[in-house]
């Protein structure tokens, strides 16, 4: 089941800011920043709190591979960190076509 958050819908993993999906996509693409809320912040928030299918939908495997070296040390959850370490290695080694 794919969940899409409309322009006015609150995104559950961005509970503390008034950011809808359109703004989030613009921030993730680097087209928009709002104070300290920039692409790096958005990628970290996504990787820390969003469900896997949302991460893939919004930044894809390529985005994970490209951003992981820049955000890895900012991810607090050791479980998520191990999971993305595994995913990045698995994609590079076993499924480079996804990049």
C-alpha positions, 0 to 999 in steps of 0.5 A: 500500500503506497501512502501519499501525503497531499499538499496539506497532509502532515508527514508522520516522520516530520512531525515537528515542522510544517512541511508537506510532501511537495516541500519535502521533495523540493528540499530533497532535490536541493531546490529549497532550503528553509533555514537549517532545513536543507537536503542533508537534514531531509535525507537524515530525517528520512533515513532515520524515521521514514518507512523503507518504502517511503525512502525508496519512493522519495530518494531511490536506491541511487539517492541512498548510495549517493547520500549515505557517506555524507549522512551515515555518522548523523544517523543515531539508530544503530539498527538503521545504520547497520541496515543501510550499511548492508543495503548500500553494500548489497546494492553495489555488489549484487545489484548495481543495475539499481543504481 
